[in-house]
């Protein structure tokens, strides 16, 4: 059966930048094994399968796959699919609010088309981040990334593990130079970032320590992703890192995370967090997406 698909570049306004995403429409009738095969065929960080929603009040139900596994939630698939569905919706409204059903729960989105093939979307985190036990040892993290232990950490930031649906190990680096040097170092990486699907999000302050701006990279060979140009689910969990390590007060805080620049796929991920009574009340992730290609896949 021929099924429509669209590819988009996400967390960018420009084609051939950001994080590529494949969205398979007409996904009814595909089982899990077929979806995984199609995701391996596209071989992008994630492939989304759009299904009718279980609740008619929502726009669609999504299943999200890396080349190696299914995810309960992911950021750039949510943003990209929200933009695509807004662009293709018959109302043509400037701003559209709707829910997307993902395995983690209903994700509330606001999408705004800008022309025929580009738009902006943001969504509220369906699950606030939590700190997890078993974060990486700083020395082992350095060796796992091919760095010296002195390049790990800055200010109050130390290696940690957080999850907002998908767990990540977070490793702060002392400089942008260290960030550029970082790369998985074989077995040392697996030892430092253990687990069934090791994933390391490494980050440094941008522009000489400018508040609210970070540069990041993400390595997840266990998910079939050597390096990801933009990782919204990690940025969702990064909100927990900021709560733990940054001197943030009550109110709204806007954070920009740059990712993918070392890969030649510059991505800008917008994170807004709301703090009330000293606790994280809510968080949203936003960004742009642009359509790159359309076609049909027989599956």
Beta strands, then each sheet from edge to edge (+ up, - down):
strand 1: 2-10
strand 2: 19-24
strand 3: 46-51
strand 4: 60-65
strand 5: 70-71
strand 6: 96-102
strand 7: 105-113
strand 8: 118-124
strand 9: 130-132
strand 10: 160-163
strand 11: 167-172
strand 12: 200-205
strand 13: 213-220
strand 14: 225-228
strand 15: 251-259
strand 16: 267-276
strand 17: 279-298
sheet 1: 5+ 4- 3+ 2+ 1- 17+ 8- 7+ 6-
sheet 2: 5+ 4- 3+ 2+ 1- 17+ 16- 15+ 13+ 12- 11- 10+ 9-
sheet 3: 5+ 4- 3+ 2+ 1- 17+ 16- 15+ 13+ 14-
end
